[in-house]
Amino acid sequence: MSHSLLPILTQLQSLSSLRILVVGDIMLDEFHWCHVNRISPEAPVPVCKVQDTTLAPGGAANVAANLASLNVAVDLVGFLGSDSSGDKLIKTLHDHHINTDNLIKTNQPTILKSRVIAHQQHVARIDRDPPSHYSDHDSQSLLKQIQHSIKDYDAVIISDYLKGLLTPAITQAIIQSAKEAGRLVVVDPKGDSYDKYQNSDYLTPNYKEFCLATKSSYTNDDQIKAAAQSLRDQLKLDTLIITRSEKGMSIVTSDSFDTIPTQAQEVFDITGAGDTAIACLAIGLCLNLSAHNAATLANYAAGIVVSKVGTAFVTPDELCSVINHDSATKS
C-alpha cells in the first residue's frame, strides 16, 4: 500500500504552502527524567532522582507541533492561563515556530501534565487540570477569531480533550463556519456523546473512545463495521477512522469498511501518537490523497513516534525514509 504514497514524497519535503488551523485544549507537558536505584523506606515506591526536566507542547498544542515539525504553516487557537506554566508553554510553542498570537489568556490555570520517567519507563503522571469553565466573553472572542480567518486555511483540526473549551455550541459553530467556507474539518473526539461533532468531515476516535461513544463493546469486525457505519450516518460524517492500536486503523466510508495494519515496529511510548496521526491525516487529505492513503500516511507517522519516549514529533525525512523502506521491502 505504500507504493501509492511514493508520488507524494517530494511534496512531503515541501509542505510550507499548506496552512492549517488547530483549535482545542492546549496544555504543557513536563517530563522529569530520573534515575532509580532504591526503594523508599517510607513506602514501597521507587525513589526517583531527577537528572533533567524538559517541556513540550501537549494536547492540541502537540497537534500543532507535529504540523510545524513537518514544515506546515500552523496557527493555534486555544486558552491558557496567566501563570508560569502558560509562559513556559508560549516559549515552548515559539521554539517550535508556532504562531501564538491567537491564544487567549483566561483566569483559569494552564493545564499541566507532569510525567516521571525512569530508565525509559513511565513511573507516574501528575495532572494539574482543575475543571475549567470559560467565560462567555472568552468563548465568543475565540469564536470570532476563528470565523474571521477561517478562509485563510486549507483545513481545520479540532482537538478535544474535554477541558472545557469545546462546548457543543462552540464546536458546532466552528464546524459550521468551516463548512460554509468550504474548508476541511478533521476532529479528534472525546467523551461519550459525539453529537457536537455532527457534520464534520473526518472523525478519528480510538477504539476505546469509539466503544464509549457507541455504548457497547465488540467481539469481531462485523460488529464494529455495523456500529461504525451507523455512527457515521448518524453524525453525517464523510469518513470515520477508528485507530485500533496494534490492529491498525479502520476506515469507514459510505460504502466501505477497510482496515490497514499498524506500522509500529517497537512501542516505547504512546504519548501523543493520536496527535501525530491526526496531523498527518489532515496533511494527506490536503494533498488530495484518498481517505485510505491519508490514513496510511498517518499510520506511518504514528508508528514512528511510538518508538520514541516522551512527547515526540515526526520529521519529513523520517516519514519519507519509512515509506521508501517499506516500499523497497514489498517490491
Summary of the structure (lengths in Angstrom):
residues: 331
radius of gyration: 19.7
end to end distance: 10.8
largest distance: 62.5
contacts: 1131
relative contact order: 0.15
helix: 41%
strand: 27%
